[in-house]
Amino acid sequence: MPSSSPQQVRKYLLILIAAVVALDAVVLGVYYGLHIADRPVRTQQTFVAVWVVLTLFVVTSIMKKLRQARIRR
């Protein structure tokens, strides 16, 4: 197996953090831009559910790469 350096693991970790921060920034901008707080509770719940699913998708996809990089070490 090819060896992985700690720099590659650190790179994926930083990508994970940056991706979650960027996603949260975009979603919060949409939340305040569309005035979700003023909408019905069902709309707020749907918005939060979509946000959670998007975050889960981002985290799991990057964690898969991070785990593979750690296994190669």
KEBA-403157 format. One record per atom (N, C-alpha, C, CB): x, y, z; residue in three letters. Coordinates in steps of 0.05 Angstrom, whole numbers, plus 5000, padded with zeros to 4 digits. Glycine has a CB too. Example, Ala and Ser with C-alpha at 12.3 -4.5 7.8 and 13.67 -1.06 7.14 Angstrom:
2
526448865156ALA
524649105156ALA
526449345156ALA
522649115181ALA
525749555142SER
527349795143SER
525850015157SER
528249885114SER
END
This chain:
73
501649765000MET
500050005000MET
501750255000MET
498150005024MET
500850464986PRO
502450714987PRO
502350835015PRO
501450914966PRO
504450965023SER
504551085049SER
503251365048SER
507351095060SER
502051435070SER
500751695073SER
502251855094SER
497751675080SER
502752105088SER
504152265107SER
502152405126SER
505852475092SER
503152485149PRO
501452635167PRO
500352895154PRO
502952705193PRO
501953005135GLN
501053245121GLN
498453195106GLN
503253355103GLN
498152955094GLN
495752895079GLN
493352865098GLN
496152635063GLN
493752745121VAL
491652715140VAL
490852995150VAL
492552545164VAL
492753165156ARG
492253435165ARG
490753595143ARG
494853575173ARG
491553545118LYS
490253685096LYS
487253615095LYS
491553615069LYS
486653355097TYR
483753275096TYR
482253375121TYR
483552965095TYR
483553395143LEU
482253495167LEU
481553795164LEU
483953455192LEU
483453945153LEU
482954225148LEU
480854265126LEU
485554365139LEU
480854095106ILE
478754115086ILE
475954065098ILE
479253905063ILE
475853865116LEU
473353805130LEU
472354045146LEU
473753565149LEU
474154165161ILE
473354395177ILE
472454625160ILE
475754485195ILE
474054685139ALA
473354905121ALA
470654855106ALA
475554945100ALA
470154605098ALA
467754545084ALA
465254585102ALA
467754255073ALA
465454495127VAL
463254525146VAL
462854825152VAL
463754365172VAL
464954975156VAL
464755255162VAL
463455405138VAL
467455385168VAL
464355335114ALA
463255465089ALA
460355395086ALA
464955375064ALA
459655135090LEU
456855055087LEU
455155205107LEU
456554755091LEU
456055215132ASP
454455355153ASP
454155655146ASP
455855325180ASP
456255775136ALA
456156065129ALA
454056105107ALA
458856165120ALA
454055935087VAL
452155965065VAL
449355915075VAL
452755765042VAL
448955705091VAL
446255645101VAL
445255865119VAL
446255375115VAL
446955965136LEU
446056185154LEU
445356435137LEU
448256255174LEU
446856485116GLY
446156705098GLY
443456675086GLY
448256745077GLY
442856425077VAL
440256365065VAL
438156395086VAL
440256085053VAL
438656295111TYR
436756305133TYR
435856595138TYR
437956185158TYR
437856765141TYR
437157045146TYR
436257195121TYR
439557195158TYR
437257125098GLY
436357255074GLY
433457195067GLY
438157165051GLY
432656955072LEU
429856875066LEU
427956905090LEU
429756585056LEU
429057005112HIS
427457055136HIS
425956795145HIS
425457275132HIS
427456585147ILE
426356325155ILE
425156345183ILE
428456105153ILE
426256505201ALA
425256525228ALA
422356635229ALA
427056705244ALA
421556785208ASP
418856895207ASP
416856715194ASP
418957155193ASP
417756485184ARG
415956305169ARG
414756105188ARG
417556165147ARG
412855945178PRO
411555745195PRO
413555535206PRO
409355595180PRO
412855415228VAL
414655225241VAL
415354995223VAL
413255115267VAL
413454905207ARG
414054675188ARG
416254755168ARG
411454595173ARG
416154995159THR
418255095140THR
420955105155THR
417455375129THR
420955195179GLN
423455215195GLN
424654935199GLN
422955345222GLN
422854745206GLN
423754475210GLN
424854345184GLN
421454305221GLN
423554395162THR
424554295137THR
427254415130THR
422454355114THR
427554675135PHE
430054805129PHE
432354675146PHE
429855105136PHE
431854635171VAL
433854515189VAL
434454235180VAL
432854525218VAL
432354085172ALA
432853805163ALA
434653795138ALA
430153675157ALA
434153975120VAL
435853985096VAL
438654065103VAL
434654195075VAL
438954255122TRP
441554335131TRP
443054105144TRP
441354565152TRP
441753945160VAL
442953715173VAL
443853505152VAL
441053585194VAL
442153455133VAL
442753255112VAL
445153355096VAL
440353215094VAL
445253605089LEU
447553715074LEU
450153695090LEU
447054005066LEU
449953755116THR
452353735133THR
453253445135THR
451753845161THR
451353265138LEU
452052975140LEU
453352885114LEU
449452815145LEU
452352965091PHE
453552895066PHE
456452995064PHE
451853005042PHE
456853245071VAL
459553365069VAL
461453215088VAL
459453665076VAL
460553175113VAL
462353055133VAL
462952765125VAL
461053065161VAL
460952605118THR
461552325111THR
463252295087THR
458852175107THR
462952465067SER
464552435043SER
467452505049SER
463552615020SER
467952705064ILE
470752785070ILE
471952595091ILE
470853075081ILE
470352495110MET
471352305130MET
472152045117MET
469252255151MET
470851975095LYS
471651725081LYS
474551755071LYS
469651675058LYS
475151985059LYS
477852035049LYS
479852055072LYS
477852295032LYS
478952175094LEU
480752205117LEU
481351935129LEU
479452385138LEU
479451755131ARG
479851495142ARG
481751335124ARG
477251345145ARG
481351355097GLN
483151215079GLN
485951315081GLN
482151245050GLN
486351565085ALA
489051675088ALA
490251585115ALA
488951985088ALA
488751555135ARG
489751465161ARG
490551165160ARG
487751515184ARG
488951005145ILE
489550725143ILE
492050675128ILE
487150575129ILE
492650835109ARG
495150805093ARG
497650875108ARG
494950975068ARG
497451005130ARG
499751085146ARG
501350855156ARG
498951245170ARG
END
